[in-house]
């Protein structure tokens, strides 16, 4: 994938598996909705007391496995450096945007923003700002029917690339 194709893949999808290192045990993963802003920063909403926020404060290196949501499944793994953003207005803006992503259309800001602001405060919401630095891709190979099982059905080594690499 080219840098433009990677950006388009992340922009055109809405769910990802957020991966982070736990303080003990193995890595943790959770499904999240996200939005991406103009400078390629991936924005995730979470609660201050959830493990994701604590993990980012401990170690800013996280990953997002962006899911296609269509069969056959494809994905793009994005490695990021994350930071916690506690600005209340940016948190509310993000929650409104993510609600629109979930609904499949922008929501009425005037009617819903006060409710979203109240929920953000009650839940102790904040923004995780993820700045991509690398991607990991595995070219998909799918079997749709018996004719796909042939000598051209091959797999090859996956690859890590810098986010902006050609």
ZINOR-V91871 format. One line per field, one symbol per residue. psi: psi as a letter, one per 40 degrees, with the letter a starting at -180 (. if undefined). Layout:
psi=???
This chain:
psi=iidddddddddeieiihhhihidiaaiiiihiiiihadfehhhhhiideiddddddddhehiihghideihihiihhhhihiihhehdddddddddddddddeeiiihddddddddddddddefiihhhhhieiihihhihihdadeegidegiiihiihiidei.
